[in-house]
Amino acid sequence: TYAMWWIKASIQEYILRSWSLVKMGTTANQKRLFFNLRKVKGKIQALDDGDLKPDQIAEIATRLNVSEAEVVSMNRRLSGDASLNAPIRATEGESGEWQDWLVDDHESQEDMLIEQDELENRRGMLAGAMSVLNDRERRIFEARRLSEEPLTLEELSGEFDISRERVRQIEVRAFEKVQDAVKAAAKRQMSALRTIEARPQ
């Protein structure tokens, strides 16, 4: 549902988009690698920018709980983007550019823009919906539902000096309030859209 979108994801996605022209970080494992690969490489003294050694790949995969193939792929992506206009030499003296060999079987730029607009709309709806929460509800909701590493009921009960059951009740109530607010906002958007569509051209 809309209420489950992470607010912090917008910051991470901005970093991912700004880093490279090549789309990356589309899965949880890719994001974990993007934000942690260089740090882990430093810890195991894998400081070269080239391909990793097999033992280094295995060590990184274990530490980050990802596959070795994902480690290899992200390491190559982080080494820098290659231009699609770079020349290549084909067989029998033919020449061309890398883009000439690409077959685009992905969604069109128009579809990608629509998807991006929808994502931004959902984030805006979630941010607006959270304004219905008081400070305590917002803190518990973010810590339990929006955090990449959610706090336990025990931790929050200590923070607010209330029982774990009370924390759980506040969490559920906050989620329901946000969910209702998002649904109401979506309903208003649909109503406005129908009004626009009903106007004579």
C-alpha positions as a Python dict, from the first residue, in 0.01 Angstrom:
ca = {
    (1, 'T'): (0, 0, 0),
    (2, 'Y'): (97, 366, -30),
    (3, 'A'): (156, 384, 344),
    (4, 'M'): (443, 136, 323),
    (5, 'W'): (669, 351, 102),
    (6, 'W'): (990, 443, 280),
    (7, 'I'): (1046, 817, 308),
    (8, 'K'): (1421, 759, 331),
    (9, 'A'): (1410, 573, -1),
    (10, 'S'): (1369, 904, -181),
    (11, 'I'): (1712, 1014, -56),
    (12, 'Q'): (1878, 686, -149),
    (13, 'E'): (1716, 683, -492),
    (14, 'Y'): (1837, 1037, -557),
    (15, 'I'): (2193, 923, -484),
    (16, 'L'): (2149, 621, -710),
    (17, 'R'): (2012, 832, -995),
    (18, 'S'): (2284, 1095, -956),
    (19, 'W'): (2566, 840, -949),
    (20, 'S'): (2526, 690, -1292),
    (21, 'L'): (2345, 714, -1623),
    (22, 'V'): (2305, 336, -1604),
    (23, 'K'): (2001, 229, -1403),
    (24, 'M'): (2115, 52, -1088),
    (25, 'G'): (1993, -21, -740),
    (26, 'T'): (1658, -163, -845),
    (27, 'T'): (1661, -446, -589),
    (28, 'A'): (1733, -458, -216),
    (29, 'N'): (2057, -648, -276),
    (30, 'Q'): (2174, -399, -538),
    (31, 'K'): (2106, -110, -304),
    (32, 'R'): (2294, -286, -23),
    (33, 'L'): (2589, -338, -256),
    (34, 'F'): (2579, 17, -390),
    (35, 'F'): (2599, 174, -45),
    (36, 'N'): (2837, -80, 114),
    (37, 'L'): (3061, -233, -154),
    (38, 'R'): (3341, 24, -137),
    (39, 'K'): (3345, 10, 242),
    (40, 'V'): (3372, -369, 248),
    (41, 'K'): (3639, -363, -26),
    (42, 'G'): (3842, -131, 194),
    (43, 'K'): (3808, -363, 492),
    (44, 'I'): (3942, -661, 297),
    (45, 'Q'): (4209, -452, 121),
    (46, 'A'): (4054, -496, -224),
    (47, 'L'): (4160, -149, -334),
    (48, 'D'): (4205, -199, -709),
    (49, 'D'): (3939, -60, -943),
    (50, 'G'): (3953, -363, -1172),
    (51, 'D'): (3785, -701, -1140),
    (52, 'L'): (3786, -863, -798),
    (53, 'K'): (3965, -1189, -721),
    (54, 'P'): (3749, -1498, -661),
    (55, 'D'): (3828, -1506, -289),
    (56, 'Q'): (3744, -1136, -257),
    (57, 'I'): (3414, -1187, -435),
    (58, 'A'): (3325, -1473, -203),
    (59, 'E'): (3418, -1272, 107),
    (60, 'I'): (3211, -969, 2),
    (61, 'A'): (2913, -1186, -91),
    (62, 'T'): (2923, -1349, 252),
    (63, 'R'): (2956, -1022, 441),
    (64, 'L'): (2669, -852, 257),
    (65, 'N'): (2452, -1164, 221),
    (66, 'V'): (2425, -1138, -158),
    (67, 'S'): (2522, -1363, -448),
    (68, 'E'): (2871, -1360, -598),
    (69, 'A'): (2722, -1270, -937),
    (70, 'E'): (2564, -958, -785),
    (71, 'V'): (2899, -858, -636),
    (72, 'V'): (3071, -889, -974),
    (73, 'S'): (2796, -697, -1152),
    (74, 'M'): (2787, -405, -907),
    (75, 'N'): (3166, -381, -892),
    (76, 'R'): (3178, -341, -1268),
    (77, 'R'): (2900, -82, -1264),
    (78, 'L'): (3073, 124, -997),
    (79, 'S'): (3397, 124, -1197),
    (80, 'G'): (3237, 377, -1433),
    (81, 'D'): (3001, 396, -1727),
    (82, 'A'): (3112, 330, -2082),
    (83, 'S'): (2985, 552, -2361),
    (84, 'L'): (2746, 389, -2605),
    (85, 'N'): (2904, 608, -2870),
    (86, 'A'): (3242, 446, -2819),
    (87, 'P'): (3364, 293, -3147),
    (88, 'I'): (3388, -83, -3194),
    (89, 'R'): (3537, -282, -3477),
    (90, 'A'): (3326, -566, -3610),
    (91, 'T'): (3426, -852, -3837),
    (92, 'E'): (3543, -803, -4196),
    (93, 'G'): (3654, -446, -4137),
    (94, 'E'): (3310, -314, -4043),
    (95, 'S'): (3290, -49, -3775),
    (96, 'G'): (3023, 113, -3565),
    (97, 'E'): (2928, 214, -3213),
    (98, 'W'): (2816, 5, -2917),
    (99, 'Q'): (2465, 153, -2938),
    (100, 'D'): (2427, -1, -3285),
    (101, 'W'): (2433, -346, -3123),
    (102, 'L'): (2171, -274, -2859),
    (103, 'V'): (1821, -413, -2872),
    (104, 'D'): (1582, -221, -2651),
    (105, 'D'): (1333, -462, -2495),
    (106, 'H'): (1263, -243, -2193),
    (107, 'E'): (985, 6, -2129),
    (108, 'S'): (988, 326, -2332),
    (109, 'Q'): (1105, 662, -2203),
    (110, 'E'): (743, 772, -2187),
    (111, 'D'): (654, 473, -1968),
    (112, 'M'): (952, 544, -1744),
    (113, 'L'): (843, 907, -1700),
    (114, 'I'): (490, 796, -1614),
    (115, 'E'): (628, 549, -1360),
    (116, 'Q'): (850, 819, -1209),
    (117, 'D'): (558, 1062, -1183),
    (118, 'E'): (351, 795, -1010),
    (119, 'L'): (633, 725, -764),
    (120, 'E'): (670, 1095, -681),
    (121, 'N'): (293, 1120, -640),
    (122, 'R'): (290, 829, -397),
    (123, 'R'): (572, 978, -192),
    (124, 'G'): (388, 1309, -175),
    (125, 'M'): (70, 1137, -63),
    (126, 'L'): (254, 947, 210),
    (127, 'A'): (430, 1259, 335),
    (128, 'G'): (100, 1446, 345),
    (129, 'A'): (-78, 1158, 516),
    (130, 'M'): (179, 1147, 795),
    (131, 'S'): (84, 1501, 895),
    (132, 'V'): (-222, 1352, 1069),
    (133, 'L'): (3, 1188, 1330),
    (134, 'N'): (114, 1344, 1655),
    (135, 'D'): (484, 1340, 1747),
    (136, 'R'): (471, 1010, 1937),
    (137, 'E'): (266, 834, 1671),
    (138, 'R'): (497, 961, 1398),
    (139, 'R'): (810, 847, 1583),
    (140, 'I'): (671, 497, 1644),
    (141, 'F'): (531, 468, 1291),
    (142, 'E'): (862, 567, 1131),
    (143, 'A'): (1067, 347, 1364),
    (144, 'R'): (847, 41, 1308),
    (145, 'R'): (717, 78, 950),
    (146, 'L'): (956, 302, 758),
    (147, 'S'): (1297, 219, 898),
    (148, 'E'): (1528, -17, 710),
    (149, 'E'): (1614, -167, 1050),
    (150, 'P'): (1292, -138, 1255),
    (151, 'L'): (1320, -85, 1629),
    (152, 'T'): (1172, -348, 1856),
    (153, 'L'): (868, -295, 2074),
    (154, 'E'): (1101, -329, 2372),
    (155, 'E'): (1327, -46, 2252),
    (156, 'L'): (1037, 190, 2192),
    (157, 'S'): (868, 101, 2519),
    (158, 'G'): (1187, 209, 2695),
    (159, 'E'): (1209, 530, 2492),
    (160, 'F'): (854, 637, 2581),
    (161, 'D'): (831, 462, 2919),
    (162, 'I'): (520, 269, 2820),
    (163, 'S'): (443, -101, 2781),
    (164, 'R'): (526, -297, 2466),
    (165, 'E'): (156, -361, 2414),
    (166, 'R'): (89, 12, 2426),
    (167, 'V'): (360, 69, 2164),
    (168, 'R'): (199, -195, 1944),
    (169, 'Q'): (-142, -31, 1982),
    (170, 'I'): (-2, 310, 1886),
    (171, 'E'): (176, 158, 1587),
    (172, 'V'): (-144, -5, 1460),
    (173, 'R'): (-348, 310, 1516),
    (174, 'A'): (-88, 526, 1340),
    (175, 'F'): (-78, 289, 1043),
    (176, 'E'): (-457, 296, 1015),
    (177, 'K'): (-463, 677, 1032),
    (178, 'V'): (-198, 707, 760),
    (179, 'Q'): (-371, 447, 546),
    (180, 'D'): (-706, 629, 576),
    (181, 'A'): (-541, 962, 493),
    (182, 'V'): (-373, 816, 184),
    (183, 'K'): (-698, 659, 65),
    (184, 'A'): (-879, 991, 113),
    (185, 'A'): (-609, 1175, -83),
    (186, 'A'): (-627, 919, -363),
    (187, 'K'): (-1005, 953, -372),
    (188, 'R'): (-976, 1332, -402),
    (189, 'Q'): (-728, 1294, -687),
    (190, 'M'): (-957, 1056, -873),
    (191, 'S'): (-1252, 1290, -824),
    (192, 'A'): (-1053, 1585, -959),
    (193, 'L'): (-939, 1377, -1256),
    (194, 'R'): (-1297, 1277, -1341),
    (195, 'T'): (-1403, 1642, -1321),
    (196, 'I'): (-1131, 1742, -1567),
    (197, 'E'): (-1215, 1456, -1803),
    (198, 'A'): (-1585, 1551, -1794),
    (199, 'R'): (-1521, 1904, -1912),
    (200, 'P'): (-1611, 1970, -2277),
    (201, 'Q'): (-1311, 1991, -2506),
}
